[in-house]
Structure formats: C-alpha cells, structure tokens
C-alpha cells in the first residue's frame, strides 16, 4: 500500500512539474511586410534552454506547415539556400536572404526539447502591388 502511494505521489509530482515547467517561446516581429529581394530575420526566444532542439516551419494559406529548418540550423532537403537558421540555448533566428513572393506566410518556431512541444508564429507578407492597392 505504501509503495503504491509513493508511486502515485511521484507520478503526480512529475505531471505537476511538467505542466508548470512548460517552455514558452516568443517570436518577433509578430507581423511584417517584406519587399521581394529584401532580407528578413525572424527571432525566436525560449524561456528555458532548449539546446538546438528548435525547428522552423512555413505555413501558407490553405496548406499544411512545411519544415524549413530543424535542429536550429539544418536546412530540410529541398529548401532553398536563401533560408538559414542559427542559434542555441534560448536565442534563435531564421534569415531569409532575397525574400520572394512565394515566401509569404506564417512562420512557426517550435521547440522539440521538452514535452509539450510548444510553438509560436510570425506573419510575413509581401506588400500589396499597385494594382492590388487600387482594387
């Protein structure tokens, strides 16, 4: 009976620790308009060190998220080299060198260091063209 009680209390303690110890990510800027050809850098800060277990995704309207960068700096196969990631611990960045219209969308950073795997996002869009502004 005592062993069961100890195991139960230990499990509850572990669950409480995990829920209170959730890693919070903060991404900046929250939203921005970027002209084609320009460079843009997004930053992601973690409330706790996550080593290099930080991943970047791009989600375009009506599509599933697409992995761009994993383990902070490794480009996923097929991702153009204008995308680069860096950082470790609590500070990370994603740089897009030579932004293209097709790069517009929601950019997510996600930590894979500790469950639950938390995330946050920034919106990056191209400015409206002169024709779009008239409409």
PyMOL commands that set and color helices and strands:
alter all, ss='L'
color gray80, all
select helices_A, chain A and resi 2-20+101-103+130-134
alter helices_A, ss='H'
color red, helices_A
select strands_A, chain A and resi 25-28+31-33+40-46+54-59+66-70+74-75+83-88+91-96+105-111+119-125
alter strands_A, ss='S'
color yellow, strands_A
deselect
rebuild
show_as cartoon
